[in-house]
Amino acid sequence: MSSLRNRAIDASALDQEAVCKTCWAKSFSFCKPLHAADMGGFFSAAASLKVNPGTVFIHDGAKFPFYFNITRGATRSFKILPDGRRQILNFGVPGTLIGFSDRSIFDFSVESINEVSLCRFTKDKVDFYANKHPELRKSLLDKMMAELSESYAHTLVLGKMSARERLAFFLMKQNKTQFKVYGELNKINLPMNRYDISDYLGITTETVSRTFTQFENEGIITFIKASEIIVRDRRRLGALAGGGTRSPAIG
């Protein structure tokens, strides 16, 4: 498991207007509904950050009245149990909005997997602009509902699925998410390691590796390299995943 030691975060001053205008993730981020003419005042709610790989930039129990929108890179959200075990709750990709809570205290930790670029938004300013712009409020609600739906699906995986079904669910979920971001239908990039996948699915790392090998031997997937997979048989993978995900081609 990656060290939980917090490392440097680059919060050097950037021209936020220029950052927003050139942001490639804006088309699938919560701030998409804002028109260019409305963005000027919204810049004051945002700050751009770069986070080094393996940095815990949100700590469980910390008071942090912010939203974080990922614009590049990948993150892992996790809880450390009293006995020291780790449960990974979710993986963040560009467009993921972190920080939904009815309190100003985070109840989980978030760590960068690789180098991550973020926009940090003050919650009270986001709420102010959401009240002025119903389309922004709807975008926030849509993000919240999508996160809730993912939580329900993850609960089903942990409670009822076999190891093969769990890994198939994970691959289909990653493929669907990455298709929306990168537009690649049959390629899955895995920035996370096997320990991360194990702690997300609630199975051992040995089971993860063995099941990957089974899928490859059965012609369901092909590894281009350790962190890159090509899906060869989407129908079989989707059937194994069950009802937890839908094909990216249909939603």
Contacts in CASP RR format, 6 or more apart in sequence:
PFRMAT RR
TARGET T0000
AUTHOR 0000-0000-0000
METHOD contacts of the structure
MODEL  1
MSSLRNRAIDASALDQEAVCKTCWAKSFSFCKPLHAADMGGFFSAAASLK
VNPGTVFIHDGAKFPFYFNITRGATRSFKILPDGRRQILNFGVPGTLIGF
SDRSIFDFSVESINEVSLCRFTKDKVDFYANKHPELRKSLLDKMMAELSE
SYAHTLVLGKMSARERLAFFLMKQNKTQFKVYGELNKINLPMNRYDISDY
LGITTETVSRTFTQFENEGIITFIKASEIIVRDRRRLGALAGGGTRSPAI
G
1 86 0 8 1.000
1 195 0 8 1.000
1 199 0 8 1.000
2 54 0 8 1.000
2 111 0 8 1.000
3 54 0 8 1.000
4 56 0 8 1.000
4 80 0 8 1.000
4 109 0 8 1.000
4 111 0 8 1.000
5 56 0 8 1.000
6 55 0 8 1.000
6 56 0 8 1.000
6 57 0 8 1.000
6 59 0 8 1.000
7 52 0 8 1.000
7 54 0 8 1.000
7 55 0 8 1.000
8 52 0 8 1.000
8 55 0 8 1.000
9 49 0 8 1.000
9 50 0 8 1.000
9 51 0 8 1.000
9 52 0 8 1.000
9 55 0 8 1.000
9 57 0 8 1.000
10 49 0 8 1.000
10 50 0 8 1.000
10 51 0 8 1.000
10 52 0 8 1.000
11 47 0 8 1.000
11 49 0 8 1.000
14 48 0 8 1.000
16 43 0 8 1.000
16 46 0 8 1.000
16 47 0 8 1.000
16 48 0 8 1.000
17 39 0 8 1.000
17 40 0 8 1.000
17 43 0 8 1.000
19 46 0 8 1.000
19 48 0 8 1.000
19 119 0 8 1.000
20 26 0 8 1.000
20 31 0 8 1.000
20 39 0 8 1.000
20 42 0 8 1.000
20 43 0 8 1.000
20 46 0 8 1.000
20 119 0 8 1.000
21 36 0 8 1.000
21 39 0 8 1.000
23 29 0 8 1.000
23 71 0 8 1.000
23 119 0 8 1.000
24 71 0 8 1.000
24 94 0 8 1.000
25 69 0 8 1.000
25 70 0 8 1.000
25 71 0 8 1.000
25 72 0 8 1.000
25 94 0 8 1.000
25 95 0 8 1.000
25 181 0 8 1.000
26 32 0 8 1.000
28 94 0 8 1.000
28 95 0 8 1.000
28 180 0 8 1.000
28 181 0 8 1.000
29 69 0 8 1.000
29 71 0 8 1.000
29 94 0 8 1.000
29 95 0 8 1.000
29 97 0 8 1.000
30 67 0 8 1.000
30 69 0 8 1.000
30 95 0 8 1.000
30 97 0 8 1.000
30 136 0 8 1.000
30 139 0 8 1.000
30 140 0 8 1.000
30 143 0 8 1.000
31 42 0 8 1.000
31 69 0 8 1.000
31 136 0 8 1.000
31 139 0 8 1.000
32 139 0 8 1.000
33 133 0 8 1.000
33 135 0 8 1.000
33 136 0 8 1.000
33 138 0 8 1.000
33 139 0 8 1.000
34 42 0 8 1.000
34 129 0 8 1.000
34 133 0 8 1.000
34 135 0 8 1.000
34 136 0 8 1.000
38 133 0 8 1.000
41 129 0 8 1.000
42 125 0 8 1.000
42 129 0 8 1.000
44 125 0 8 1.000
45 121 0 8 1.000
45 122 0 8 1.000
45 125 0 8 1.000
45 126 0 8 1.000
45 128 0 8 1.000
45 129 0 8 1.000
46 119 0 8 1.000
46 120 0 8 1.000
46 121 0 8 1.000
47 119 0 8 1.000
47 120 0 8 1.000
48 117 0 8 1.000
48 118 0 8 1.000
48 119 0 8 1.000
48 120 0 8 1.000
49 57 0 8 1.000
49 117 0 8 1.000
49 118 0 8 1.000
49 119 0 8 1.000
49 120 0 8 1.000
50 115 0 8 1.000
50 116 0 8 1.000
50 117 0 8 1.000
50 118 0 8 1.000
51 57 0 8 1.000
51 112 0 8 1.000
51 115 0 8 1.000
51 116 0 8 1.000
51 117 0 8 1.000
51 118 0 8 1.000
52 112 0 8 1.000
52 115 0 8 1.000
53 112 0 8 1.000
53 113 0 8 1.000
53 114 0 8 1.000
53 115 0 8 1.000
54 111 0 8 1.000
54 112 0 8 1.000
54 113 0 8 1.000
55 111 0 8 1.000
55 112 0 8 1.000
56 109 0 8 1.000
56 110 0 8 1.000
56 111 0 8 1.000
57 68 0 8 1.000
57 110 0 8 1.000
57 111 0 8 1.000
57 112 0 8 1.000
57 118 0 8 1.000
58 64 0 8 1.000
58 68 0 8 1.000
58 98 0 8 1.000
58 106 0 8 1.000
58 108 0 8 1.000
58 109 0 8 1.000
58 110 0 8 1.000
59 106 0 8 1.000
59 109 0 8 1.000
60 79 0 8 1.000
60 80 0 8 1.000
60 106 0 8 1.000
60 107 0 8 1.000
60 108 0 8 1.000
60 109 0 8 1.000
61 105 0 8 1.000
61 106 0 8 1.000
61 107 0 8 1.000
62 105 0 8 1.000
62 106 0 8 1.000
63 104 0 8 1.000
63 105 0 8 1.000
64 104 0 8 1.000
64 105 0 8 1.000
64 106 0 8 1.000
65 104 0 8 1.000
65 122 0 8 1.000
65 123 0 8 1.000
65 124 0 8 1.000
66 99 0 8 1.000
66 120 0 8 1.000
66 121 0 8 1.000
66 122 0 8 1.000
66 123 0 8 1.000
67 97 0 8 1.000
67 98 0 8 1.000
67 99 0 8 1.000
67 120 0 8 1.000
67 121 0 8 1.000
67 123 0 8 1.000
67 126 0 8 1.000
68 97 0 8 1.000
68 98 0 8 1.000
68 99 0 8 1.000
68 110 0 8 1.000
68 118 0 8 1.000
68 119 0 8 1.000
68 120 0 8 1.000
68 121 0 8 1.000
69 95 0 8 1.000
69 96 0 8 1.000
69 97 0 8 1.000
69 98 0 8 1.000
69 118 0 8 1.000
69 119 0 8 1.000
69 121 0 8 1.000
70 92 0 8 1.000
70 93 0 8 1.000
70 94 0 8 1.000
70 95 0 8 1.000
70 96 0 8 1.000
70 97 0 8 1.000
70 98 0 8 1.000
70 116 0 8 1.000
70 117 0 8 1.000
70 118 0 8 1.000
71 94 0 8 1.000
71 95 0 8 1.000
71 117 0 8 1.000
71 118 0 8 1.000
71 119 0 8 1.000
72 94 0 8 1.000
72 115 0 8 1.000
72 116 0 8 1.000
72 117 0 8 1.000
73 93 0 8 1.000
73 94 0 8 1.000
73 112 0 8 1.000
73 113 0 8 1.000
73 114 0 8 1.000
73 115 0 8 1.000
73 116 0 8 1.000
73 117 0 8 1.000
73 191 0 8 1.000
74 91 0 8 1.000
74 92 0 8 1.000
74 93 0 8 1.000
74 112 0 8 1.000
74 113 0 8 1.000
74 114 0 8 1.000
74 116 0 8 1.000
74 191 0 8 1.000
74 192 0 8 1.000
75 91 0 8 1.000
75 92 0 8 1.000
75 96 0 8 1.000
75 98 0 8 1.000
75 110 0 8 1.000
75 111 0 8 1.000
75 112 0 8 1.000
75 113 0 8 1.000
75 116 0 8 1.000
76 88 0 8 1.000
76 90 0 8 1.000
76 91 0 8 1.000
76 92 0 8 1.000
76 110 0 8 1.000
76 111 0 8 1.000
76 113 0 8 1.000
76 192 0 8 1.000
76 196 0 8 1.000
77 88 0 8 1.000
77 89 0 8 1.000
77 90 0 8 1.000
77 91 0 8 1.000
77 92 0 8 1.000
77 98 0 8 1.000
77 108 0 8 1.000
77 109 0 8 1.000
77 110 0 8 1.000
78 86 0 8 1.000
78 87 0 8 1.000
78 88 0 8 1.000
78 89 0 8 1.000
78 108 0 8 1.000
78 109 0 8 1.000
78 110 0 8 1.000
78 111 0 8 1.000
78 199 0 8 1.000
79 86 0 8 1.000
79 87 0 8 1.000
79 89 0 8 1.000
79 107 0 8 1.000
79 108 0 8 1.000
79 109 0 8 1.000
80 86 0 8 1.000
80 109 0 8 1.000
81 87 0 8 1.000
86 199 0 8 1.000
87 199 0 8 1.000
87 202 0 8 1.000
88 196 0 8 1.000
88 199 0 8 1.000
88 200 0 8 1.000
89 108 0 8 1.000
89 151 0 8 1.000
89 154 0 8 1.000
89 200 0 8 1.000
90 96 0 8 1.000
90 147 0 8 1.000
90 150 0 8 1.000
90 154 0 8 1.000
90 200 0 8 1.000
91 113 0 8 1.000
91 174 0 8 1.000
91 192 0 8 1.000
91 196 0 8 1.000
91 200 0 8 1.000
92 98 0 8 1.000
93 177 0 8 1.000
93 178 0 8 1.000
93 181 0 8 1.000
94 181 0 8 1.000
95 181 0 8 1.000
97 140 0 8 1.000
97 143 0 8 1.000
98 110 0 8 1.000
99 106 0 8 1.000
100 143 0 8 1.000
100 144 0 8 1.000
100 147 0 8 1.000
101 107 0 8 1.000
104 123 0 8 1.000
113 191 0 8 1.000
113 192 0 8 1.000
113 196 0 8 1.000
114 191 0 8 1.000
126 140 0 8 1.000
129 136 0 8 1.000
130 136 0 8 1.000
130 137 0 8 1.000
130 140 0 8 1.000
131 137 0 8 1.000
150 173 0 8 1.000
153 169 0 8 1.000
153 173 0 8 1.000
153 244 0 8 1.000
153 245 0 8 1.000
154 200 0 8 1.000
156 244 0 8 1.000
157 165 0 8 1.000
157 166 0 8 1.000
157 169 0 8 1.000
157 170 0 8 1.000
157 201 0 8 1.000
157 244 0 8 1.000
158 201 0 8 1.000
158 202 0 8 1.000
161 169 0 8 1.000
163 201 0 8 1.000
163 203 0 8 1.000
163 207 0 8 1.000
163 211 0 8 1.000
164 211 0 8 1.000
164 214 0 8 1.000
164 240 0 8 1.000
165 240 0 8 1.000
165 241 0 8 1.000
165 242 0 8 1.000
166 201 0 8 1.000
166 202 0 8 1.000
166 203 0 8 1.000
167 197 0 8 1.000
167 201 0 8 1.000
167 203 0 8 1.000
167 208 0 8 1.000
167 211 0 8 1.000
167 212 0 8 1.000
167 215 0 8 1.000
168 215 0 8 1.000
168 237 0 8 1.000
168 238 0 8 1.000
168 240 0 8 1.000
168 241 0 8 1.000
168 242 0 8 1.000
169 240 0 8 1.000
169 241 0 8 1.000
169 242 0 8 1.000
169 244 0 8 1.000
169 245 0 8 1.000
170 197 0 8 1.000
170 200 0 8 1.000
170 201 0 8 1.000
171 188 0 8 1.000
171 221 0 8 1.000
171 229 0 8 1.000
171 231 0 8 1.000
171 237 0 8 1.000
171 241 0 8 1.000
172 237 0 8 1.000
172 238 0 8 1.000
172 241 0 8 1.000
172 244 0 8 1.000
172 245 0 8 1.000
172 247 0 8 1.000
173 241 0 8 1.000
173 244 0 8 1.000
173 245 0 8 1.000
174 188 0 8 1.000
174 190 0 8 1.000
175 185 0 8 1.000
175 186 0 8 1.000
175 188 0 8 1.000
175 231 0 8 1.000
175 248 0 8 1.000
176 245 0 8 1.000
176 246 0 8 1.000
176 247 0 8 1.000
176 248 0 8 1.000
176 251 0 8 1.000
178 184 0 8 1.000
178 187 0 8 1.000
178 188 0 8 1.000
178 189 0 8 1.000
179 185 0 8 1.000
179 248 0 8 1.000
180 248 0 8 1.000
185 248 0 8 1.000
185 249 0 8 1.000
186 230 0 8 1.000
186 231 0 8 1.000
186 232 0 8 1.000
186 234 0 8 1.000
187 228 0 8 1.000
187 229 0 8 1.000
187 230 0 8 1.000
187 231 0 8 1.000
188 228 0 8 1.000
188 229 0 8 1.000
188 230 0 8 1.000
188 231 0 8 1.000
189 227 0 8 1.000
189 228 0 8 1.000
189 229 0 8 1.000
190 197 0 8 1.000
190 226 0 8 1.000
190 227 0 8 1.000
190 228 0 8 1.000
190 229 0 8 1.000
191 227 0 8 1.000
192 200 0 8 1.000
194 205 0 8 1.000
194 208 0 8 1.000
194 209 0 8 1.000
195 205 0 8 1.000
197 205 0 8 1.000
197 208 0 8 1.000
198 204 0 8 1.000
198 205 0 8 1.000
198 207 0 8 1.000
198 208 0 8 1.000
201 208 0 8 1.000
212 221 0 8 1.000
212 223 0 8 1.000
215 221 0 8 1.000
215 237 0 8 1.000
216 222 0 8 1.000
216 223 0 8 1.000
218 233 0 8 1.000
218 236 0 8 1.000
219 232 0 8 1.000
219 233 0 8 1.000
220 231 0 8 1.000
220 232 0 8 1.000
220 233 0 8 1.000
220 236 0 8 1.000
220 237 0 8 1.000
220 240 0 8 1.000
221 229 0 8 1.000
221 230 0 8 1.000
221 231 0 8 1.000
221 232 0 8 1.000
221 233 0 8 1.000
221 237 0 8 1.000
222 229 0 8 1.000
222 230 0 8 1.000
222 232 0 8 1.000
223 229 0 8 1.000
223 230 0 8 1.000
224 230 0 8 1.000
231 237 0 8 1.000
234 247 0 8 1.000
238 245 0 8 1.000
238 247 0 8 1.000
END
